[in-house]
Amino acid sequence: MDSEKIELRKLLFKHSAEASNLLRSDYNGLNTALTRYLNFIDGQPVTRAFIEDCVANHLPSGFDKNAEIDEVNSDPYTIFNFPPSCEGESAVTYLVLKAIVDRKLCQSFHLLLGYAHGSRKYDDMAEGFLNDVARRLVNGVNQAITLKGIELGLDESVTQVNNFGNSGAAIASQTTNGSSTTINQSNGIDVNALNDIIGKLESSLHELSSENRTIAADAIAAMKDVFETPQPKPSILKSLWNTLKGINEGATFIENVTKLGVLIAPILPGIIG
């Protein structure tokens, strides 16, 4: 069981990295990014089992992936339709993306145009397509991995932060038995001061709305995990701090976020300014 937990935790991190790579792709890299992500989920037993179940048991009756693609590709500004359930949505998205790659349509102007939101820039089209279509599969797979983690008892409430997109960071965090975490590695930062400001941030979460409280709590938990690694990745830390900074609510919370930024600035040049 312990080995299963370790492998699943590794899968969470790997999937986060692969999803981030996909959702940050530009127009020219779209084919490679889609192919890489699809190959990844096809090659992992947990994610492959999820996809197979979705396709076998949740695909809308009469669904024809090629007919759907032809309709969108032949009529500019037409977009794909998706069923309401996570499993059905994941099944449709998976089959559509696989067919788009197989048919070499990743850079089809008409296929992407409906996702450009008024822009004529190719990178904007690709970004819109990834956010509106590919992200559905990413979210479904992420949910499947998370639920598997809960089944294995990694945590009663699995904590995850997925900053997928152009921010350039993706991280998944799972604690054991709901325990709190204390940062033990300094990585060039005063450990006591860091734990103190993290504690103050957590204490000021009550100032936030329910939605923002969840976002902030997840970001803080993920940041703790990052600081526990031998070499924390600046890009991930900066993205998590930006997530906290983007919450413009709660005077004490905002003050604590600013203090955190000052504290970690030595390893994140340019974070304050």
N, C-alpha and C positions, 0 to 999 in steps of 0.2 A: 504493500500500500504506500509506503514512504517513497519508493521509487516512482510510483504512479504520480504522486503529488509533485515530486521534483520535475518529472517530465512535463506535467501539465503547466507548472509555473513557467518552465522554459518556453513552452508553446505560447503562453500568454505574451511573453516578451517578444518572441519571434514574430508572432502575428501582428503585434503592434508596429514593429519595425517594417514589416512587409506592407501593411496597410498604409503607413505613412509614406512609404516610397511610391505606392500607387497613387494616392490622392494628391501628392505634390507634383505629379508628372506634368510636363508641358505637352503641347501638340506633337512635337517631333518625337517625343519619347513615349507616346501613348501606347503604341503596339507592344513595345518591350515591357512597359510597366504592367499592362493587363496580362500579358503572357506569363510574366514572372509571378504575379499574384495568384492567378488561376493554377499554375503549376504547384505553387506552394500549398494551397488548400487541398489540391488533389493528392498531394504527397503525404499529408498528415492523417493518420487513422481517425482521429477525433473529428476533424473538419470534413474529411471525406465521408464519414458515416452520416454526418449531419446533412450534407448536400444530397447524398443518395436517398435519405429518408424524405427530404423536401421534394425532390423530383418524383419519387415513386408515389408519395402519398398526399402531396399538397399542391400539385400543379393544376391550374384551372382546366376544366374539361375542354377538350378541343384546341388547346393551346398549340400554336404552330410558330416556332421561333423564327423561321425564315420568312413566313408571311408577315409577321410583326415587323421584322427588320425592313423588308421590302416596302411596307407602307410608310414607315418613317423616312426611309432613304429616298423615296420617290416624291414626297410631298414636303417641301421646306416648311419648317416651323411646327411640324407634327412631332409629338413626343410619345414615348412608350407609356403604356398603362400597366399598373401593377395591382395585384390582389391585395386585400386589406390585412391579411395575416403575415406575420414575420416569416413563417415557413414558405408560404406561397410566394411572397415577394422575393425571398432568397432563391427559390427555384427558378422563377422567371428571369431574374437578373443573371443568375449563373448561366443559364442556357443562352440567353441573348448575348452576353459578353463572350462566351465561347464561340458562338457562331460568328460574331463580328470579327473576332481574331482569325478564325478559320477562313472567312471570306475576304480577309484583308481589307476591311472597311473601317479600320480604326481612324483613318484620316479622311473619311468621306465628308465633304463639305455639307451636303444636304442632311446627312445623318446627324451631324453635330449642331447644325444651325439653330434648331429649336431650343438648344440649351445655352445659346449665347446671350440671352437676355438683352437683346437689342444691339449687341456689339458685333463687329465684323472681324474682330481679331481672332486668329486661330487659337491662340493660347486661352482666350476667354471662352471660346467654344469648348475646348478640352476641359477646362476647369469646371464649367457648368455641367458638362456631361458626367464628369467624375463625381461631382457633388450630388447630382440629382439621380444618377443611375448606379454607378459603381459603389457609392457609399451605402446603398441599401444592402448589398451583399456583404460588405465589410461589417456592418452593424449586426446582420444576422449571424454571421460566423462568430463575431465577438460575443454575442449573447450565448451561443451554443457552448463556447469554451468556458464562459463564466458559469453557466449552469452546471457544467461538468465539474468544475472546481467546487461548487457548493455540494454536489453529490459526494465528492471525495472527502469533504470535511475540511477543505483548506481554510474556510472561514464561514461563519454563519451568515455574514453579509459581505460578499466579495466586494472589495473596494477597487475600482478601476478608474483611471483617467486616460482618456484617449484624445489627445489633441491632434487628431488627424487633419491634415491640410497643409496650407502653405506656411504655417508657423514652423514646420520642420521638426516636430517632436511627437513621439508617441510612446507612451509608457503604460504598463499595467502593473498594478500593485495588489498583492494579496497578503494579508496578515494571518496569523494562526490563532484560532480560538478567540478572535475578537480582542486580542491584547493590544495595549498601547505600545508605541515604539519610542525608545529614547535613542537619539543619535549618539554613537560612541566614537565615530571617527571624525577627526577635525578637518582633514583635507585642506589645511591652511587657514581654517576659520576657528575662532574661539568656540569650542564645543559648548561650554556652559552658556555663553551668550546666545548661541544658536538655539539650544534647547529652551532657553528662557523666552526668546521671541516667538518660537513655534508654539510654546504653551500659551502665550498671550494671544496669539492669533486664534488658537482653538477656543480660548475663553471668550473671545469677542464675536464668535460665529453667531451667537444669539441675536446680534443686531441685524442679521441679514434675513431676507425673505427665504422661504423654504427652498426655492429653486437655487438661489445663489448660495445658500448654506451648504447644499449638497455639492455643488461645483467646487466651492472653496475647501470643504472638508476633504474631498477626493484629491484635490491638488496638493494640499498639505501632506496627506498620507503618502502620496507618490513622491513628494519632495524628500520626505524622511528616508524612503527607500533609496533614492538616488544618492543621498549623502552617505549612506551606509556602504556604497560600493567603493572599491579601492580608488577608482578614478572617475568621479562624477562627470558626466558629459555636460559641458557648458550649455549646449544647444537645448538640452532637455530642461535643465534648471531654469534657463532664461524663459523658455516657453511656459513653464509652470508658474514662474513669478509673474509673467505677463498675464496669465489667466487670473491670478489674484489681483493684480493691478487693475484689470479690466472691470472689476466689480466695484462700481461707484456707489457704495452704500455702507452706512455705518461709520461714524466718525472715528471711533476707536479702532475698528477693523482697518480702515484706510491708513490710519497713523501707524499701525503695526506692520502693514504691508510695506510702507515706506521705510520703516526701520529695518525690516528684513532685507530690502533692497540695498540699503547702505552697508549692512553686515556682509552680504555676499558679493558686493561690488568688486573686491580684490580678485576674485576668480572669474568675474564676469565683466570685463571692461566694457564701458559704455552703457551699462544697465541703468545708471543714474545720470540724469542730465536732461 
